[in-house]
Amino acid sequence: MHAEITIPELTEVVARVTAILGPREGSVVQLDGGITNRNFRVNFGGTDYVVRLPGKRTQILGIDRTAECIANKAAAGLGIAPGVAAMFEEPSCLVTMFVQGREMTADELREPETLAELARNLRRFHDSGTELPTEFDSFRLVEEYAESGREHGSEPPDGYDDALAAAGKIEKAVRDQPSHEPVPAHNDLLTANFLHDGERIQLIDWEYAGMGDRWFDLGNFAVNNELDDDQEAQLLEAYFGEPPDDRRRATLKLFRFMSDFREGMWGVVQAGVSELDFDFRDYAQKHFDRLEQARTDPRFEDWIEAARA
């Protein structure tokens, strides 16, 4: 037996969803994981769903709930995400189908067959033509996060200025290249956002979806799941359909850096605004430590030149 969860906005949401999907059956079960929102498993009309209540002031993080819903629906139509059952603005919530499956591990995601599948999935979504009503520009986000963090009493870690200068070099190198034109992107490819339903990979948590750079998704996945050089090459070959050249290899390295920079600055903002019991300062520092390793890598300037080619 689970203790009954009593949260006013959850009670209101459950009542509204009941009118759409059928009466609630059984207990509301809070799901583990997630450091932004609160997620609950609820059965309506004999079917399990996930009801998600956003964290406080998440709009400061650049989240667009309409874009999230559109992206999630589009991905579900491609068979790579759970379907959307309902969305409300007040109180804000998103209701999706519960995936009967298991969480994947980074080790699994690095396996060749899995890398190939998820690369194909990303390419299909990027090329789907889905139009999202918000932008996701990692180069601007790190600056906006710095400003928001300071407004809420949270300063960036040491190394922010050096990281910003490095990001400027990357932006200048790739600017105006066709492969960096905005496409619909997920932008939050953490290991925890991949589930396996027994037949295929399902990608969840689309709240950072926006029109962004496909290379951010690729770098974001590579760094969060700690791909080595060979695995990066496998990812790129599966995504582009041909062995990667030096430019693509270098670009992936640079967007691994941008992923850590954005994630670290996200932690800075959360340290100032989040009410969740989580050490966001430590989270931010871990990403800054990793991006500093990339920035001071002797090959960094070579990556810049190769990406510019």
N, C-alpha and C positions, 0 to 999 in steps of 0.2 A: 504494500500500500504506500502511496505517496501522499505526503502532507499537502493539503490544498493550498495553492499559491494564490495570495490575495494582493493584487496590484490593481489600483483603480483603473488605469488605462487598459490593462489586460482584460479586466472584467467587462469593460465597455466594448472592446474589440471582439471578444468572444461572443457577446450578445449580438453584435452586428453581423458577424460571420455566420452565426447560427441561422439567421434569417435567409442567408444565401445558400449555404452548403448543407444545412440540416442540423438537427440537434446534436449537442455535444455529448459524447459518450466517454465515460471514464475520467481519469484525472488529467490535469494539465501537468506536463513534465518539463522542467527546465533542462535545456540541453547544455552540455559543457562546451567550452571553446568560445572563441570570439573575444576581442578586447575593445569592441566599439558598441555592440548592441546586446540585447537580451533576446534569446531564442527559446521557443517553447514548442513542444510536440503536443498537438491537440487532435483528437479524433472528432470529426464532424460527419454525421450521417454514415458512419461505418468506414470512413477513409481517414488515414492519418495525414496531417498537414504540419508544416512548420510556420508558426506565427512569430514574426520578428518585430520587436519594439526597438526603434533606433535609440542610441544613446543621446544624452543631452547635448544640444548645440553642435550637432554633427555637421550642420551646414557650414560651420567655420572650416571644416576639413575639405570643403569643395564638393561635397556629396549632393547630387541632384537626384531626388527620389523618382522623378518622372523618367529621367534617363535610365535609371536602374531598372525600372519596370519594363521599359521598351526593350532594353538590351536583354534582359532575362527572357522575355517573351520570344524575341528573335532567336536567341540561342536554344530555347526549348523547341522552337520550330525546326531547328537543325538537328535535334536529338542529342544535344550536348549539355543540357541543363534541365533541371526540374521545371515543370509547368507552373505558371502563375495562376493562382485561384482567385485572388482578390487583393486590392490595394485601397487603403484609406488615407486621407490627408490629415484628418483630425478625429481622434488621435492618430498620429502617423503609424502605419504598420504595413507590412507586406506579408501575404500569405502564399506559400508555395507548397507544391506536393512534397511529401516526405519521401526521401529516397531510401528504399529498403536495400541497404548495401553497407559498405564499410569504408572507413577513412583509409586513404592511401598513404604510403610512406615515401620519403624522399628516395630511398633505395629503389622502390618500385618505379617511381617516376623517371629514374635514370636508366631503366632497362631499355634496350634498343626498340623493342616492339611498342612499348608504352610511349617512348619519345616520339616515335613515328605517328602514333595515333593522335597524341595531343597536338603535335605540330600540324597535322591535317585539320584538326578541329579548329585551331587558332586561325589557320589560313582561311577556312570556310567562313568563319565569323568576320574576319577582317575584310574579306571580299564579298560579303553578303549584301552590301549596298544599304545597310541599315543606317538611318540618319538619327543621330542622338542630339538632343537640344542643349548639350553642354560640351565644353572643350576640356581636354586633359592634356595640359602642356607642362611636362615635368620641369622645364627650365623656368617657367613663371611660378609654378607651385612652390618651389623651394624658397623663393623670395617672398611669396605671399604667406607661407607658413612662418617664416622668420618674423614678419610684421605682426601676424596674429599671435604668435607666441609671446612676443614682447608686450603686446597689449594686455596679455593675461598673466604677466609676471613670470614668463618662462623664456630664458635666454638660450640661444643656440650654443652648442658645445664649442670648445676651442677647436679651431680648424675650419670653422664655417667660411671665413673669408677666403681661405685657400681653396676650399671645395667649390665656392662660387666662381672663383677665377677659372678653375679647371672646367666647370660646367660651361662657362662662356666660350672656352676653346672648342669644346665639343659642339656646341650649338653653331658656332661659326663654321666648323668643318663640314657639318651635314646640312646646313641651311640650303634650301632651294633644290635639294636632290629629290627626284621623283619618288624614290622609295620611302621618303619621310613625309609624304602627303598624309593628311589626317584620314584615319579610317576608324570604324567602330572598334573599340578595344576594351578589354576587361580591366587591366591595370592593377590587379591585386592577386597575382598568381602565387600565393603562398601554398605550401604543401597542404595545409588544412582545408583549402578550398577545392580539393579534388576528392571525389568519392567514386567508388566503383560499385555499380548496381548488379554485378554478376555477369554482365554482358559487355558493358562499355563504360568509359570514363564520363562522369558527370561533373560539370564545373558549377560551383555555387558562389554566392556572395558577389553580386554584380553592382554593388553600391558605388564603386568608383568608376563605373563605365562612363566613357565619353569618347568624343572624337579625338583620337590621339595618334601617336606614332607607333606603328606596328613593332618597331624595334624596341620600344619600351616594354611591350609585352614579352618579347623574346628575351631581353636582358633581365627583366623582372623574374621570369621563370628560371632562367639559368642561374642567377645568383641566389635566389631563395631556396633552390634545390641543389645547390653546390655542384653544378656540372663541371667536369674537368674538360680539358681541351678537346679530347676525342668525342666526348658526349656533346659538347657544343657543336662540333662539326656534324654529328649525326642529326642534331636538332635542325641545324640550318639546311642540311641536304634534304631532310624530309619536308621542311617548310617550303623551300624554293624549287625542289625537284632536280637539283644538280649540286655537285660538290661545291663547297664554299670557296671563294677566292680570298685573297688577303684582305680586301676591303670589307667583306662581310664578316670575317673573323674579327677584325679590328673593331668594327661597329658594334658587334655584340659585346665585346669587352667594355667599350665606352658606355653602353647603356646598362651594363651591370653596375657601373659606377653611379649612373643617374638613378637607378632603382634604389640603391642604398642611400643616396643623398636625399631623395624624396622620402623614403621610409624613416630615415633618421629625423628629418624635419617634421614629419607627421608625429613622431613621438614627442618632439618639443612642444607642439601645439597641445597634444593630449595631456601632457604633464601640467598644462595650465588650465585646461577646461574640463577634463573628464572626471566623473564622479565614481568610476570603477576602481576597485581595489587592485591596482596593478602598477608596477614600477616603470613608468614611461620614461623617466630620465635614464634609467639603465638600458632600456630598450633602444633609445636614441643613441646612446653612447656606443653600444655594440655595433650599430650600423655605421657610425662615424669611424670607429676603429677599422672596420672592413674597407670602407671607401678610401681611408687614408692609405691603406696598403696598396690599393689600386692606383691612387694618385701618385704615389712615390715609386711605383714599379718602374724600373729602368726602361721598359718598353712603352710607357704611356705616351710619350711624344711620337713614337713610331706609329702607335695606334691612331693618333690624331692625323698624321700625314696619310696613312693608308685609308682611313675613312674618308678623307677629302678627295681621294683620287677619283 
